[in-house]
Amino acid sequence: MLPDYEYALNYVLWGRWDDLFTLMIRTNDDLLGKKIQLFLHAYYYSTKQSEIIKTHDELLYYIDHAIGNKPLQTHELLHI
């Protein structure tokens, strides 16, 4: 499931909201989908910039947390 988080991070950083929406629908991680949904809703419909920034940051924090808890195969290669 790590690629979902990598894709989400890429889409958020580059502002690819249509791709982020597609990922929200296809991901198996319900919490990731909900964080994306909250951010996109705030981005398109909120009049408060603080709400947009808050949901954007929460999405990035969740992605960072999810990636940080997954063991990467590159770490295994470096220890050989």
N, C-alpha and C positions, 0 to 999 in steps of 0.2 A: 504494500500500500504506500510505500515511500514515494513512488512517482507522483501520486496525487498531491502530496505536499510540495514537491518540487515544482509541479505545474502551477499550483496555486500561488506559490511565491513568485514565480516568473510572471504570471498574469497580473498579480497585484502591482508588482514593481514597474511593469511596462504599461499598465492601464488598459489591459485587454479584457474589458468587462464582458463582452459577449462570450469569450472563451471561459471566463470565470463562471459565468452563468451556466454554461454547458457542464463544466466540472461539478458545480453545485448539484446538478441533477444526476450525474453519473457516479459520484463518489459513494463508496460504501460506508464512509465515516459520517455518521449523522451529525456529530458536533461540528465537523468541518463544514458540512452543508449548511447548517444553521448559522454559523459565523459568516459565511459568504452571503447568505440570504439577508442577514441583518445589515451587513455593510452595503450591499447593492441597494437595498430599500432606502437606507439613509442617503446614499449617494444620489439617487434619482429623485427622491421625494422630500427629503428634509430641507428645511429652510435655515437650519442652524448648522453653521460650519463646525461647531464644537462636537455635535453628534456624529457628523461624518468622520471627523478625525478620531473620535473615540472608538467607533466601530472599526475603522481602518486599523488602528493600533491593536485592538483586541484580536482582530483576524491575524495580523502579523505575529503577535505574541503566541497565539495558539499554534500557528504553523511552526514557529521556532521551537516551541515546547515539543510538538509532535516529532519534528525532525531530530531534536536532541535526544529523545528517548529511544531512537531506533539505532541499532548497531549498523555501522557502515562497513561494507565489504572492503573498502580501501584501507581501513584500519588493520584488518587482518592481513592484507598484503604487505603492509609496512613492517609488520612484526616478524616476518619470515626470515 
